[in-house]
């Protein structure tokens, strides 16, 4: 059985833990609200896009993908060249 002093200490620790949990809850609720606002804004922008904006986005995506493919091909060729150098040195 716990003494009065030990119980007071335990109660104090539990109160501190509760305060920490309350702070954490506020942080999570704030993050959730921010995410909700961001999603609402993005959804609103997508719904009200014009055809010209859609076409521009598709073109930008296609340009990005083609550039990414070229970069990947360059990296693959470089790695293959390094393999040949290493194999040739042995």
WOMOLIN-V948569 format. One record per residue. N is the residue number from 1. RES is the residue in three letters. PSI is psi in radians with two decimals (NA if undefined). D_CENTER is the distance of its C-alpha to the mean C-alpha in Angstrom with 1 decimal. Layout:
BEGIN
n=<N:N>
res=<RES:RES>
psi=<PSI:PSI>
d_center=<D_CENTER:D_CENTER>
END
This chain:
BEGIN
n=<1:2:3:4:5:6:7:8:9:10:11:12:13:14:15:16:17:18:19:20:21:22:23:24:25:26:27:28:29:30:31:32:33:34:35:36:37:38:39:40:41:42:43:44:45:46:47:48:49:50:51:52:53:54:55:56:57:58:59:60:61:62:63:64:65:66:67:68:69:70:71:72:73:74:75:76:77:78:79:80:81:82:83:84:85:86:87:88:89:90>
res=<UNK:UNK:UNK:UNK:UNK:UNK:UNK:UNK:UNK:UNK:UNK:UNK:UNK:UNK:UNK:UNK:UNK:UNK:UNK:UNK:UNK:UNK:UNK:UNK:UNK:UNK:UNK:UNK:UNK:UNK:UNK:UNK:UNK:UNK:UNK:UNK:UNK:UNK:UNK:UNK:UNK:UNK:UNK:UNK:UNK:UNK:UNK:UNK:UNK:UNK:UNK:UNK:UNK:UNK:UNK:UNK:UNK:UNK:UNK:UNK:UNK:UNK:UNK:UNK:UNK:UNK:UNK:UNK:UNK:UNK:UNK:UNK:UNK:UNK:UNK:UNK:UNK:UNK:UNK:UNK:UNK:UNK:UNK:UNK:UNK:UNK:UNK:UNK:UNK:UNK>
psi=<2.44:2.55:2.94:-0.68:-0.76:-0.68:-0.73:-0.70:-0.77:-0.71:-0.74:-0.76:-0.72:-0.68:-0.73:-0.74:-0.68:-0.75:-0.75:-0.72:-0.64:-0.73:-0.76:-0.70:-0.75:-0.74:-0.81:-0.72:-0.67:-0.79:-0.71:-0.75:-0.73:-0.75:-0.70:-0.79:-0.74:-0.78:-0.68:-0.76:-0.78:-0.74:-0.75:-0.75:-0.72:-0.72:-0.62:0.39:2.55:2.91:-0.68:-0.71:-0.66:-0.81:-0.75:-0.70:-0.73:-0.69:-0.77:-0.69:-0.75:-0.72:-0.76:-0.79:-0.73:-0.67:-0.69:-0.69:-0.73:-0.73:-0.73:-0.72:-0.69:-0.78:-0.76:-0.77:-0.69:-0.78:-0.69:-0.71:-0.69:-0.67:-0.75:-0.72:-0.76:-0.78:-0.65:-0.52:-0.42:NA>
d_center=<48.9:46.9:48.8:48.2:46.7:44.2:43.3:42.8:40.5:38.5:38.3:37.1:34.3:33.3:33.3:31.1:28.6:28.8:28.1:24.9:23.8:24.6:22.5:19.5:20.2:20.4:17.0:15.5:17.6:16.7:12.9:14.0:16.3:14.0:11.7:15.1:16.5:13.7:14.1:17.9:18.0:16.3:18.6:21.5:20.9:20.8:23.9:25.9:25.3:28.5:29.5:29.5:25.8:25.0:27.1:25.6:22.1:23.4:25.3:22.4:20.4:23.5:24.0:20.6:21.1:24.6:23.6:21.0:23.8:26.2:24.0:23.5:27.3:28.0:26.0:27.7:31.1:30.5:29.6:32.7:34.8:33.8:34.8:38.1:38.8:38.1:40.2:42.9:43.1:43.8>
END
